[in-house]
C-alpha cells in the first residue's frame, strides 16, 4: 500500500511540475492554487489509502478469528470427512432440509423424496440428484462418527 501512496505522490508532483511549465506565462496566484490543489489531492489519497489498509487488516483479523472459531467447533474427524467428501455437514443438512442429525426418519424421507423428484427419467436433474446422494452420504458419515465417539466415551466410563 505504501508503494501505491508513493506512486501517487510522484504522479502529483509531476502534475505540479507540468502545471508550472505550462503556466510560466501566468500569474503567481494560479500557480499557488495549483500547488494547493495538488496538496489537497495528496492528502485525500493518503486518508483513503490509510482507511483501505485499515479495512483490509480488520478483514484479515476477522477472517482469522472466524477460522479459529470454526476449527474449535468442528472435531478433527468431522473436518477430515468434510475434506474427503467435499461437502460440509451444514451444506448436507441444508440440502436434505433437516435441522438435527437425530431425526433419522425425516432425513430418510427427505432423501427419498428429493432423489425421486430429481430422477432424470422424470425430467429431473442428474446434478441435483447427485448432490442429494452426496448430502445423504455426508450425513450418514457424520452419524457414524458420532456413534463411534459415543461408543468410545461409554467404553471409557465402563473401564474407569
C-alpha positions, 0 to 999 in steps of 0.5 A: 500500500505504501508503494501505491501512496508513493506512486501517487505522490510522484504522479502529483508532483509531476502534475505540479511540475507540468502545471508550472511549465505550462503556466510560466506565462501566468500569474503567481496566484494560479500557480499557488492554487495549483500547488494547493490543489495538488496538496489537497489531492495528496492528502485525500489519497493518503486518508483513503489509502490509510482507511483501505489498509485499515479495512483490509487488516480488520478483514484479515483479523476477522477472517482469522478469528472466524477460522479459529472459531470454526476449527474449535467447533468442528472435531478433527474427524468431522473436518477430515470427512468434510475434506474427503467428501467435499461437502460440509455437514451444514451444506448436507443438512441444508440440502436434505432440509433437516435441522438435527442429525437425530431425526433419522426418519425425516432425513430418510424421507427427505432423501427419498423424496428429493432423489425421486423428484430429481430422477432424470427419467422424470425430467429431473436433474442428474446434478441435483440428484447427485448432490442429494446422494452426496448430502445423504452420504455426508450425513450418514458419515457424520452419524457414524462418527458420532456413534463411534465417539459415543461408543468410545466415551461409554467404553471409557466410563465402563473401564474407569 
